[in-house]
Amino acid sequence: MTNPLQELLDGNRRWSAAMNAADPTFFEQLAKQQSPKYLWIGCSDSRVPATQIVDLPPGEIFVQRNVANVVAHSDLNCLSTIQFAVDVLKVEHIIIVGHYGCGGVQAVLDERRLGLVDNWLRHVGDVAEKHSSMLTALDLMSVRNARLCELNAIEQVTNTCRTTMVMDAWERGQSLSVHAWCYSLENGHMNDLGMHVDSRASLQPAYEAALQRLVRPAVVRP
């Protein structure tokens, strides 16, 4: 039987050869340790590869991905990733990365049933309900999608900051910041949502400032 994944395996060999040609010690150094500064919590969307879109090589970003980049306090997968990144790897930054045009976000806006994932997207639905007045004021669905993608990233930063792992890190004086970004599939640009939290005390002011930034008259990014 022909291997149905042979194309991927061939691609792997080409990539490995190219990396070795560029730096013969690359894999030797990469295998020795993992010491990333960043934890990326992003959407599972195949069009948003973490290291590639910020121009970093393998080994620089620890990654956790799920549908619609949600940080739920009941999700042991995500919480375990945060704990390992903060307590063991000692990352300095946690970045919550949404992306405009997110299918999960659109399903929430359309109130469309997709199956089991609807239960997961209930977390995004809660964000939409919390900020319903802001969303209903927007006429264009594309703009509404963009705004909910931004609001969701901001709310997930809040959830991240309230995890025991992050709060404990701040209590012991560990250098750790949490940030909200949103990525555009249209032009490949990352939008900093202006929410940067480096302590328990800075969470609420940063949250309020990020929301205020969204309601200012501006051209909403695609």
C-alpha positions as CSV (number, residue, x, y, z in Angstrom):
1,M,0.0,0.0,0.0
2,T,1.3,3.4,-0.9
3,N,1.9,5.6,2.1
4,P,-0.9,8.3,1.9
5,L,1.4,10.7,3.9
6,Q,4.5,10.3,1.8
7,E,4.2,13.8,0.5
8,L,4.5,15.1,4.0
9,L,7.4,12.8,4.8
10,D,9.2,14.0,1.7
11,G,8.6,17.6,2.7
12,N,10.1,16.8,6.1
13,R,13.3,15.5,4.6
14,R,13.6,18.6,2.3
15,W,13.0,20.9,5.3
16,S,15.6,19.1,7.4
17,A,18.1,19.2,4.7
18,A,17.6,22.9,4.1
19,M,17.9,23.6,7.9
20,N,21.1,21.6,8.0
21,A,22.5,23.4,5.0
22,A,21.8,26.8,6.6
23,D,23.1,25.8,10.0
24,P,24.8,22.4,10.5
25,T,24.5,22.7,14.3
26,F,20.8,23.7,14.3
27,F,19.2,20.4,15.3
28,E,22.1,19.6,17.7
29,Q,21.4,22.8,19.6
30,L,17.7,22.5,19.4
31,A,17.8,19.0,20.9
32,K,19.8,20.1,24.0
33,Q,17.1,22.2,25.7
34,Q,13.8,24.0,25.4
35,S,14.0,27.6,26.8
36,P,11.3,29.7,25.1
37,K,10.4,33.1,26.5
38,Y,6.9,33.0,25.1
39,L,3.7,30.9,25.6
40,W,1.3,31.3,22.7
41,I,-2.3,30.5,23.3
42,G,-4.0,30.6,19.9
43,C,-6.7,29.3,17.7
44,S,-6.4,25.8,16.1
45,D,-6.9,27.5,12.7
46,S,-4.3,26.0,10.2
47,R,-3.6,29.5,8.8
48,V,-2.1,30.9,12.0
49,P,1.3,29.2,12.6
50,A,2.8,30.7,15.7
51,T,6.6,30.9,15.1
52,Q,6.3,31.5,11.4
53,I,4.1,34.7,11.5
54,V,6.4,36.4,14.0
55,D,9.6,35.2,12.2
56,L,11.0,33.0,14.9
57,P,12.7,29.6,14.5
58,P,11.5,26.4,16.2
59,G,12.1,26.3,20.0
60,E,11.3,30.0,20.6
61,I,7.6,29.7,21.4
62,F,5.7,27.2,23.6
63,V,2.3,26.7,22.0
64,Q,-1.2,25.8,23.1
65,R,-4.0,25.9,20.6
66,N,-7.8,25.3,20.6
67,V,-10.9,26.4,18.8
68,A,-11.2,30.2,19.2
69,N,-8.2,30.5,21.6
70,V,-10.2,30.0,24.8
71,V,-8.7,29.8,28.3
72,A,-11.3,28.0,30.3
73,H,-10.8,27.3,34.0
74,S,-12.2,23.8,33.5
75,D,-9.7,22.9,30.6
76,L,-7.0,20.9,32.2
77,N,-5.1,20.7,28.9
78,C,-4.7,24.5,28.7
79,L,-4.2,24.9,32.4
80,S,-1.4,22.2,32.4
81,T,0.3,24.0,29.5
82,I,0.2,27.3,31.4
83,Q,1.6,25.6,34.6
84,F,4.4,23.9,32.7
85,A,5.3,27.1,30.8
86,V,5.2,29.3,33.9
87,D,6.6,27.0,36.6
88,V,9.1,24.8,34.6
89,L,10.0,26.8,31.4
90,K,9.8,30.1,33.2
91,V,8.3,31.9,30.2
92,E,8.3,35.7,30.5
93,H,5.2,36.4,28.3
94,I,1.9,34.7,27.7
95,I,0.2,35.9,24.5
96,I,-3.4,35.2,23.7
97,V,-3.7,35.4,19.9
98,G,-7.1,35.6,18.2
99,H,-7.5,36.1,14.5
100,Y,-10.0,38.0,12.4
101,G,-12.5,36.0,10.5
102,C,-12.4,33.2,13.1
103,G,-14.9,30.5,12.1
104,G,-15.8,29.7,15.7
105,V,-16.5,33.3,16.5
106,Q,-18.7,33.6,13.4
107,A,-20.6,30.5,14.4
108,V,-21.4,32.2,17.7
109,L,-22.6,35.4,15.9
110,D,-24.7,33.4,13.5
111,E,-26.1,31.2,16.3
112,R,-25.2,28.3,14.1
113,R,-25.1,24.7,15.4
114,L,-21.9,22.8,14.5
115,G,-22.1,19.9,16.9
116,L,-20.1,19.1,20.0
117,V,-17.9,22.2,19.5
118,D,-21.0,24.3,20.3
119,N,-20.4,23.5,24.0
120,W,-16.9,24.8,23.8
121,L,-18.0,27.9,21.9
122,R,-20.3,28.7,24.7
123,H,-17.3,30.4,26.3
124,V,-17.2,32.8,23.3
125,G,-20.9,33.1,23.5
126,D,-20.6,34.4,27.1
127,V,-18.1,37.0,25.8
128,A,-20.6,38.1,23.1
129,E,-23.4,38.4,25.7
130,K,-21.2,40.3,28.1
131,H,-20.5,42.9,25.3
132,S,-23.7,42.7,23.4
133,S,-24.4,46.4,23.4
134,M,-21.0,47.0,21.7
135,L,-21.6,44.3,19.2
136,T,-25.2,45.1,18.2
137,A,-24.1,48.7,17.5
138,L,-22.0,47.5,14.6
139,D,-24.0,47.0,11.4
140,L,-21.6,45.1,9.2
141,M,-21.2,41.4,10.2
142,S,-17.5,41.5,9.2
143,V,-16.9,44.3,11.6
144,R,-18.9,42.6,14.3
145,N,-16.7,39.4,13.8
146,A,-13.6,41.5,14.1
147,R,-14.8,43.1,17.3
148,L,-15.8,39.9,18.9
149,C,-12.4,38.3,18.0
150,E,-10.8,41.2,19.8
151,L,-13.1,41.1,22.8
152,N,-12.6,37.4,23.1
153,A,-8.8,37.7,23.1
154,I,-9.1,40.4,25.8
155,E,-11.4,38.3,27.9
156,Q,-9.1,35.3,27.6
157,V,-6.2,37.4,28.9
158,T,-8.4,38.1,32.0
159,N,-9.1,34.4,32.4
160,T,-5.4,33.7,32.1
161,C,-4.4,36.3,34.7
162,R,-6.9,34.8,37.1
163,T,-5.4,31.2,37.0
164,T,-3.7,30.1,40.1
165,M,-0.4,29.6,38.2
166,V,-0.2,33.1,37.0
167,M,-1.3,34.6,40.3
168,D,1.2,32.5,42.2
169,A,4.0,33.5,39.8
170,W,3.2,37.2,40.5
171,E,3.0,36.5,44.3
172,R,6.6,35.1,44.3
173,G,7.9,38.0,42.2
174,Q,8.4,36.1,38.9
175,S,8.6,38.3,35.8
176,L,5.5,37.4,33.8
177,S,3.3,39.4,31.5
178,V,0.1,38.5,29.7
179,H,-0.9,40.1,26.4
180,A,-3.8,40.2,23.8
181,W,-3.2,40.1,20.1
182,C,-5.3,39.6,17.0
183,Y,-3.9,38.4,13.6
184,S,-5.2,39.4,10.2
185,L,-5.4,36.7,7.6
186,E,-5.9,39.4,5.0
187,N,-2.5,41.0,5.2
188,G,-0.5,38.9,7.7
189,H,-0.3,41.8,10.2
190,M,-0.6,41.3,14.0
191,N,-2.7,43.8,15.9
192,D,-1.7,44.6,19.4
193,L,-4.9,45.1,21.4
194,G,-3.2,47.2,24.0
195,M,-3.8,44.9,26.9
196,H,-0.5,44.1,28.8
197,V,-0.8,42.8,32.3
198,D,2.3,42.2,34.5
199,S,0.7,42.0,38.0
200,R,-2.6,41.4,39.7
201,A,-3.0,45.1,40.4
202,S,-2.6,46.0,36.8
203,L,-5.2,43.7,35.5
204,Q,-8.3,45.8,35.9
205,P,-6.8,49.1,34.6
206,A,-5.3,47.2,31.6
207,Y,-8.7,45.6,30.9
208,E,-10.6,48.8,31.1
209,A,-8.1,50.6,28.9
210,A,-8.2,47.9,26.2
211,L,-12.0,48.0,26.1
212,Q,-11.9,51.8,25.9
213,R,-9.5,51.6,23.0
214,L,-12.0,49.4,21.1
215,V,-14.9,51.9,21.4
216,R,-12.9,54.9,20.1
217,P,-13.8,55.9,16.5
218,A,-11.4,54.0,14.3
219,V,-11.1,51.9,11.2
220,V,-11.6,48.3,12.3
221,R,-8.9,46.1,11.0
222,P,-9.9,43.2,8.8
